[in-house]
Every structure is written in structure tokens, then in C-alpha cells.
Amino acid sequence: MIVLIAQLNVAEGNGNDVIEAFSKVVPLIRQDPRTVAYNILQAADNPDKITVYEKYEDRETLQYHGQTEHFKEFGRSTRDLFAGRAEITLYEEIV
């Protein structure tokens, strides 16, 4: 299993707008083949602090995810809500 954790760099004051956009695309992402989990986390004390937890059966599925039309549309429609690129860490599930 492959796990990707992305710490998003949300522009100040845009956290709830990012969450609203995710609420539309996450159901589609969760239907993608071999996607095990796709969760959005928002800090309790800072709505602009958002983390994405993604889990896939393999690297090919992760690559597929990045090429889906719904993911690309999410990127196009939210690009102005971010102050910069996300900090992304890729993990392999061991246990």
C-alpha cells in the first residue's frame, strides 16, 4: 500500500473554501479504482491548516489519481485559494 500525506499551503482565510471544494470532489476520488482511503483533515484550532491523507493499493493508482479529470478540475478551480505548493510525503505501508 502507498500512503501520501499532503500538508496544504492554504492562503489565509481560505480554509473553509478549500474544504467546500473538497466536499465536491472527494466522493468521486473515493470511487476511483484501487483507492483505499482519501480523507481531508482540518486543524481544530486553525481552519486554514489542512492535511490530505491518501491511501492507494499501488503507485500506479496514485499516478492514475493525478490524471483524473475530476482531480485536474479541482486543481483548476482552487488554485487561487493556495499560497504555494503542498508539502508532500510519500510512504509505503509496512504493518
URJO-V485745 format. One line per field, one symbol per residue. ss: DSSP state (H for helix, E for strand, C for the rest). A space follows every 10 residues. Layout:
ss: ???
This chain:
ss: CEEEEEECCE CCCCHHHHHH HHHHHHHHHH CCCCEEEEEE EEECCEEEEE EEEEEECCHH HHHHHHHCHH HHHHHHHHHH HECCCCEEEE EECCC
